[in-house]
Amino acid sequence: MTDSNYWPLSATGPILLRLSDHCDRWAIGRTTAYGDIAAGFYTAYKKGKSVLIDQVSARAHFAALPKITYVTAKPAPAPEPTAVESPPVKRRPGRPKGSKNKPKPSLPTDLTVLDAG
């Protein structure tokens, strides 16, 4: 289908569109389209294997959907600074305080060589 027959819908444009073309035109899925048909939002016809959607009723349905309005929000006030206490340091149970930093035993500095003779 060419763009001249596709957009915009006019008196010379198509009044009925196949389901797949209708879904492409209105950017909806097939499940949504079938749900809208079942809810009676727009009129559909069956011709052979094709489902044809009346675009006049579809346009009326989509025009009646609620509009989205965007409101700019005021920035939230900055929170007041508060004193924050650090949580106590948790130690593993069974280990005495400071046992990690014990000095390592040093090697003896006076080495005597014993003569095995």
C-alpha positions in Angstrom: 0.0 0.0 0.0 1.5 3.4 -0.9 1.6 6.4 1.3 -0.9 8.3 -0.9 -3.5 5.6 0.1 -2.2 5.3 3.6 -1.9 8.8 5.2 -4.0 10.9 5.8 -7.4 9.4 5.7 -9.5 11.4 3.4 -12.6 11.1 1.3 -10.5 9.6 -1.5 -8.5 7.3 0.8 -9.4 3.8 1.8 -12.5 3.4 4.0 -11.7 -0.2 4.8 -8.2 -1.5 5.6 -7.1 -5.1 6.2 -6.3 -5.9 9.8 -2.5 -5.9 9.3 -2.6 -2.5 7.5 -4.9 -1.1 10.2 -2.4 -2.2 12.9 0.5 -0.6 11.0 -1.5 2.6 10.5 -2.5 3.1 14.1 0.7 1.4 15.6 -1.2 -1.2 17.6 -0.9 -5.0 17.7 -3.3 -7.6 16.4 -4.4 -8.6 19.9 -5.3 -5.0 20.7 -7.2 -4.6 17.4 -9.2 -7.8 18.0 -9.9 -6.6 21.6 -11.1 -3.3 20.2 -13.4 -5.0 17.7 -14.8 -7.3 20.5 -15.4 -4.2 22.7 -17.3 -2.5 19.8 -14.9 0.4 19.5 -14.9 0.1 15.7 -16.6 -1.8 13.0 -15.0 -4.8 11.3 -16.1 -6.9 8.4 -15.1 -10.4 7.3 -14.5 -11.0 3.5 -13.1 -14.5 2.8 -10.0 -14.8 5.0 -9.5 -11.0 5.4 -10.7 -8.9 8.3 -11.5 -5.4 7.1 -11.6 -2.5 9.6 -13.8 0.5 9.0 -11.4 3.5 9.3 -14.1 6.1 9.9 -15.1 4.3 13.2 -11.4 3.6 14.0 -10.6 7.3 13.6 -13.5 8.3 15.9 -12.3 5.8 18.5 -8.7 7.0 18.5 -9.9 10.7 18.5 -11.9 9.9 21.7 -8.9 8.6 23.6 -7.8 10.8 26.5 -5.1 13.3 25.7 -1.8 13.3 27.7 -0.8 16.5 29.3 2.6 17.1 30.7 3.1 19.2 33.8 6.5 20.5 34.7 7.1 19.7 38.3 8.8 22.2 40.7 12.1 21.0 41.9 12.0 19.5 45.3 13.6 21.5 48.1 17.1 20.4 49.2 17.1 18.4 52.4 18.6 20.0 55.4 22.0 18.6 56.3 22.0 16.4 59.4 24.8 14.9 61.5 25.3 11.3 60.5 26.9 9.0 63.1 29.0 6.2 61.7 27.8 2.7 62.7 30.0 0.9 65.2 32.7 -1.4 63.7 31.6 -5.0 63.9 34.3 -7.5 64.8 34.3 -11.2 64.3 33.4 -13.1 67.4 36.1 -14.9 69.4 38.9 -12.6 68.2 40.3 -10.2 70.9 40.6 -6.6 70.0 44.0 -5.8 68.4 45.0 -9.4 67.8 45.5 -8.7 64.2 48.4 -6.4 64.7 50.6 -8.4 66.9 54.3 -8.1 66.1 55.8 -11.0 64.3 58.6 -12.9 66.1 62.0 -11.9 64.7 64.8 -14.2 63.8 67.8 -14.4 66.2 70.5 -12.1 65.1 73.5 -14.0 66.6 74.0 -17.0 64.5 76.6 -19.4 65.7 78.0 -22.1 63.6 78.6 -25.3 65.3 81.5 -27.3 64.1 80.6 -30.9 63.8 84.1 -32.1 64.3 
